Amino acid sequence: MLERAGVPAVSICTEAFVIPARAMADVLGHPEFEFVTIPHPIASLSGAEIETMVRPVVADVVRILTEG
């Protein structure tokens, strides 16, 4: 929805939600939609632990946001 409104956005989901994320992209008419995945689960992690998990995908987030 943000992308449709002209606001660059990146979806980040855990590995457990890759299949539903791809299905949602297909249903919404964007089968090529690219998102970033991180390991699952994250609910019980501290902010510092989540930050450690996200660091490896920051370059992907930036690339997706700046592609054009």
ZAGU-194890 format. One record per residue: residue in one letter; x, y, z of N, C-alpha, C, O, CB in turn. Coordinates in steps of 0.001 Angstrom, whole numbers, always signed. Glycine has a CB too. Example, Ala and Ser with C-alpha at 12.3 -4.5 7.8 and 13.67 -1.06 7.14 Angstrom:
! ZAGU-194890
<r a,<+13190,-5690,+7800>,<+12300,-4500,+7800>,<+13200,-3300,+7800>,<+14236,-3319,+8465>,<+11308,-4473,+9046>>;
<r s,<+12850,-2250,+7080>,<+13670,-1060,+7140>,<+12900,+30,+7870>,<+13409,+1138,+8039>,<+14084,-598,+5725>>;
This chain:
! ZAGU-194890
<r m,<+823,-1196,+0>,<+0,+0,+0>,<+866,+1259,+0>,<+564,+2230,-694>,<-935,-1,+1207>>;
<r l,<+1942,+1232,+784>,<+2829,+2397,+799>,<+3454,+2623,-564>,<+3513,+3755,-1042>,<+3923,+2227,+1853>>;
<r e,<+3922,+1554,-1194>,<+4527,+1664,-2523>,<+3532,+2255,-3516>,<+3895,+3105,-4329>,<+5015,+287,-3012>>;
<r r,<+2299,+1814,-3456>,<+1269,+2353,-4362>,<+1048,+3840,-4129>,<+678,+4569,-5049>,<-55,+1599,-4180>>;
<r a,<+1274,+4293,-2893>,<+1114,+5715,-2564>,<+2390,+6511,-2845>,<+2454,+7707,-2562>,<+719,+5874,-1093>>;
<r g,<+3410,+5840,-3407>,<+4648,+6523,-3746>,<+5662,+6591,-2619>,<+6648,+7322,-2713>,<+4342,+7887,-4192>>;
<r v,<+5431,+5839,-1559>,<+6350,+5831,-425>,<+7180,+4547,-489>,<+6634,+3452,-361>,<+5576,+5936,+938>>;
<r p,<+8499,+4675,-688>,<+9329,+3466,-727>,<+9200,+2682,+582>,<+9215,+3261,+1668>,<+10811,+3832,-987>>;
<r a,<+9076,+1372,+462>,<+8903,+531,+1642>,<+9531,-837,+1386>,<+9679,-1268,+242>,<+7399,+388,+2004>>;
<r v,<+9890,-1497,+2458>,<+10423,-2847,+2388>,<+9702,-3694,+3423>,<+9598,-3316,+4590>,<+11963,-2864,+2618>>;
<r s,<+9214,-4826,+2990>,<+8618,-5772,+3933>,<+9724,-6675,+4453>,<+10547,-7179,+3690>,<+7473,-6610,+3263>>;
<r i,<+9727,-6867,+5758>,<+10678,-7775,+6391>,<+9854,-8821,+7124>,<+9014,-8491,+7960>,<+11665,-7016,+7368>>;
<r c,<+10104,-10087,+6802>,<+9375,-11152,+7480>,<+10352,-12237,+7906>,<+11465,-12341,+7391>,<+8269,-11739,+6567>>;
<r t,<+9911,-13026,+8847>,<+10761,-14135,+9268>,<+10577,-15288,+8284>,<+9597,-15350,+7542>,<+10424,-14583,+10729>>;
<r e,<+11548,-16195,+8303>,<+11542,-17313,+7363>,<+10253,-18125,+7417>,<+9845,-18709,+6414>,<+12715,-18217,+7636>>;
<r a,<+9619,-18164,+8566>,<+8385,-18933,+8717>,<+7234,-18365,+7895>,<+6243,-19058,+7663>,<+7988,-18986,+10170>>;
<r f,<+7350,-17112,+7452>,<+6257,-16460,+6741>,<+6549,-16211,+5266>,<+5838,-15443,+4618>,<+5936,-15164,+7404>>;
<r v,<+7580,-16847,+4729>,<+7931,-16646,+3319>,<+6809,-17126,+2398>,<+6438,-16411,+1467>,<+9238,-17383,+2983>>;
<r i,<+6269,-18300,+2634>,<+5205,-18817,+1758>,<+3971,-17920,+1802>,<+3444,-17573,+744>,<+4822,-20252,+2164>>;
<r p,<+3487,-17528,+2989>,<+2339,-16605,+3004>,<+2665,-15243,+2375>,<+1803,-14639,+1736>,<+1861,-16399,+4439>>;
<r a,<+3882,-14762,+2547>,<+4260,-13470,+1960>,<+4230,-13540,+439>,<+3733,-12625,-218>,<+5659,-13044,+2442>>;
<r r,<+4762,-14625,-120>,<+4733,-14794,-1578>,<+3291,-14933,-2075>,<+2934,-14384,-3118>,<+5567,-16032,-1998>>;
<r a,<+2473,-15662,-1332>,<+1068,-15828,-1717>,<+344,-14483,-1703>,<-441,-14189,-2605>,<+362,-16822,-774>>;
<r m,<+607,-13671,-684>,<-33,-12360,-608>,<+402,-11480,-1773>,<-418,-10776,-2363>,<+298,-11676,+725>>;
<r a,<+1681,-11518,-2103>,<+2173,-10733,-3238>,<+1472,-11174,-4524>,<+1078,-10335,-5334>,<+3712,-10881,-3382>>;
<r d,<+1315,-12475,-4713>,<+624,-12984,-5898>,<-823,-12519,-5941>,<-1298,-12037,-6969>,<+680,-14506,-5930>>;
<r v,<-1517,-12665,-4823>,<-2935,-12287,-4758>,<-3119,-10792,-5039>,<-4101,-10387,-5661>,<-3522,-12641,-3374>>;
<r l,<-2167,-9979,-4575>,<-2263,-8535,-4779>,<-1743,-8097,-6145>,<-1694,-6905,-6447>,<-1501,-7814,-3694>>;
<r g,<-1355,-9079,-6971>,<-941,-8762,-8334>,<+509,-8344,-8493>,<+866,-7715,-9489>,<-1792,-7694,-8854>>;
<r h,<+1351,-8687,-7522>,<+2769,-8334,-7584>,<+3641,-9556,-7295>,<+4346,-9592,-6286>,<+3087,-7202,-6587>>;
<r p,<+3595,-10549,-8172>,<+4358,-11770,-7907>,<+5875,-11534,-7844>,<+6613,-12352,-7295>,<+4052,-12798,-8974>>;
<r e,<+6325,-10425,-8403>,<+7758,-10096,-8383>,<+8165,-9325,-7131>,<+9340,-8998,-6965>,<+8121,-9285,-9615>>;
<r f,<+7212,-9032,-6252>,<+7481,-8239,-5055>,<+8626,-8859,-4258>,<+8607,-10048,-3939>,<+6214,-8127,-4181>>;
<r e,<+9603,-8046,-3948>,<+10764,-8526,-3218>,<+10683,-8090,-1763>,<+10369,-6938,-1466>,<+12058,-8015,-3862>>;
<r f,<+10963,-9007,-874>,<+10973,-8703,+548>,<+12221,-9317,+1165>,<+12918,-10107,+528>,<+9686,-9228,+1246>>;
<r v,<+12488,-8950,+2394>,<+13681,-9410,+3098>,<+13245,-10381,+4188>,<+12227,-10172,+4849>,<+14487,-8210,+3701>>;
<r t,<+14020,-11438,+4366>,<+13698,-12401,+5414>,<+14807,-12450,+6465>,<+15990,-12275,+6177>,<+13475,-13795,+4811>>;
<r i,<+14369,-12693,+7677>,<+15286,-12894,+8797>,<+14892,-14190,+9492>,<+13778,-14676,+9293>,<+15255,-11679,+9795>>;
<r p,<+15771,-14756,+10295>,<+15448,-16022,+10975>,<+14232,-15898,+11900>,<+13909,-14822,+12404>,<+16653,-16501,+11781>>;
<r h,<+13595,-17011,+12093>,<+12426,-17120,+12967>,<+12828,-17936,+14189>,<+13660,-18834,+14054>,<+11205,-17778,+12221>>;
<r p,<+12300,-17681,+15334>,<+11328,-16666,+15746>,<+12033,-15411,+16270>,<+13235,-15414,+16534>,<+10387,-17235,+16825>>;
<r i,<+11249,-14344,+16410>,<+11809,-13107,+16961>,<+11044,-12596,+18185>,<+11513,-11690,+18874>,<+11822,-12035,+15894>>;
<r a,<+9886,-13166,+18455>,<+9018,-12651,+19519>,<+9688,-12588,+20884>,<+9412,-11678,+21665>,<+7793,-13499,+19618>>;
<r s,<+10554,-13529,+21179>,<+11164,-13564,+22508>,<+12541,-12894,+22557>,<+13208,-12926,+23592>,<+11285,-14995,+22971>>;
<r l,<+12964,-12295,+21457>,<+14295,-11688,+21415>,<+14301,-10267,+21955>,<+13289,-9566,+21913>,<+14824,-11693,+20000>>;
<r s,<+15437,-9861,+22453>,<+15607,-8480,+22899>,<+15863,-7599,+21676>,<+16135,-8102,+20586>,<+16778,-8359,+23933>>;
<r g,<+15777,-6315,+21862>,<+16076,-5383,+20783>,<+17478,-5578,+20237>,<+17692,-5517,+19026>,<+15907,-3960,+21260>>;
<r a,<+18433,-5813,+21126>,<+19822,-6019,+20701>,<+19949,-7301,+19873>,<+20694,-7337,+18893>,<+20760,-6082,+21931>>;
<r e,<+19230,-8336,+20262>,<+19279,-9596,+19506>,<+18658,-9435,+18119>,<+19165,-9978,+17138>,<+18555,-10712,+20277>>;
<r i,<+17579,-8699,+18049>,<+16944,-8446,+16753>,<+17876,-7605,+15880>,<+18006,-7858,+14682>,<+15574,-7730,+16938>>;
<r e,<+18511,-6624,+16472>,<+19458,-5801,+15711>,<+20568,-6668,+15116>,<+20944,-6479,+13959>,<+20066,-4702,+16611>>;
<r t,<+21085,-7600,+15881>,<+22120,-8518,+15387>,<+21598,-9347,+14223>,<+22327,-9614,+13267>,<+22607,-9444,+16515>>;
<r m,<+20346,-9751,+14303>,<+19731,-10558,+13262>,<+19504,-9764,+11977>,<+19571,-10313,+10877>,<+18418,-11123,+13757>>;
<r v,<+19238,-8476,+12128>,<+18897,-7635,+10980>,<+20138,-7092,+10263>,<+20082,-6821,+9064>,<+18019,-6478,+11432>>;
<r r,<+21223,-6935,+10959>,<+22434,-6371,+10343>,<+22800,-7006,+8996>,<+23136,-6280,+8060>,<+23595,-6525,+11289>>;
<r p,<+22746,-8335,+8871>,<+23134,-8936,+7588>,<+22224,-8579,+6406>,<+22632,-8745,+5257>,<+23167,-10417,+7736>>;
<r v,<+21010,-8096,+6660>,<+20091,-7792,+5557>,<+19942,-6303,+5276>,<+19165,-5916,+4404>,<+18742,-8368,+5853>>;
<r v,<+20676,-5464,+6002>,<+20554,-4011,+5812>,<+20861,-3617,+4371>,<+20168,-2772,+3803>,<+21496,-3263,+6771>>;
<r a,<+21881,-4212,+3778>,<+22228,-3880,+2386>,<+21068,-4213,+1449>,<+20807,-3468,+504>,<+23504,-4643,+1946>>;
<r d,<+20372,-5318,+1698>,<+19214,-5675,+874>,<+18084,-4661,+1047>,<+17425,-4285,+77>,<+18716,-7086,+1231>>;
<r v,<+17868,-4228,+2276>,<+16831,-3220,+2531>,<+17146,-1942,+1760>,<+16269,-1379,+1105>,<+16714,-2920,+4051>>;
<r v,<+18372,-1491,+1835>,<+18775,-264,+1133>,<+18617,-442,-375>,<+18108,+449,-1055>,<+20242,+110,+1479>>;
<r r,<+19048,-1583,-899>,<+18951,-1841,-2336>,<+17498,-1792,-2789>,<+17183,-1161,-3799>,<+19572,-3206,-2687>>;
<r i,<+16614,-2450,-2052>,<+15198,-2462,-2429>,<+14612,-1056,-2367>,<+13839,-661,-3241>,<+14402,-3409,-1511>>;
<r l,<+14978,-306,-1340>,<+14448,+1056,-1208>,<+14935,+1995,-2309>,<+14233,+2933,-2686>,<+14830,+1625,+140>>;
<r t,<+16119,+1743,-2816>,<+16698,+2682,-3788>,<+16594,+2225,-5228>,<+16975,+2961,-6138>,<+18131,+2917,-3464>>;
<r e,<+16086,+1025,-5451>,<+15887,+567,-6837>,<+14759,+1353,-7465>,<+13813,+1784,-6806>,<+15581,-957,-6893>>;
<r g,<+14897,+1519,-8740>,<+13954,+2190,-9327>,<+12976,+2628,-10082>,<+12518,+3756,-9906>,<+14092,+2415,-9392>>;
